[in-house]
Amino acid sequence: MDNFEYNFELLKATREKKKITAQSIAADLCLAERQIISLEENSVQYFPSKSLKYACLKKYIAALGLKNEDVIHNLNEVEPIPSLLKKK
């Protein structure tokens, strides 16, 4: 989960192409506008953890009508379950 890479430029380009403001999509996703901008700039700012950023990223991808695999480069390598929740 710590090392996911994604095409952050595609997010902003898609949003702007669809003429959606960062403020309106943030409201639709129950996020702050600054979190949307943070995702579009590949910043961890405004997210308390990388796993929360990852979850918000997936919501944002779906809201834009994109596929996870088209945006997240190493989707198959990303740990889907936080290590604290794994059974030992």
Long-range contacts (C-beta under 8 A, 24 or more apart in sequence): 1-50, 1-51, 1-54, 1-78, 1-79, 1-80, 1-82, 2-50, 3-74, 3-77, 3-78, 4-50, 4-54, 4-57, 4-72, 4-74, 4-75, 4-78, 5-72, 5-73, 5-74, 6-42, 6-57, 6-71, 6-72, 6-73, 7-70, 7-71, 7-73, 8-39, 8-40, 8-41, 8-42, 9-40, 10-66, 10-70, 10-71, 11-39, 11-40, 11-60, 11-61, 11-64, 11-66, 11-71, 12-40, 14-64, 14-65, 14-66, 15-40, 15-64, 18-64, 20-64, 25-60, 25-63, 25-64, 28-63, 29-56, 29-59, 29-60, 29-63, 31-56, 31-59, 31-60, 36-60, 51-82, 54-78
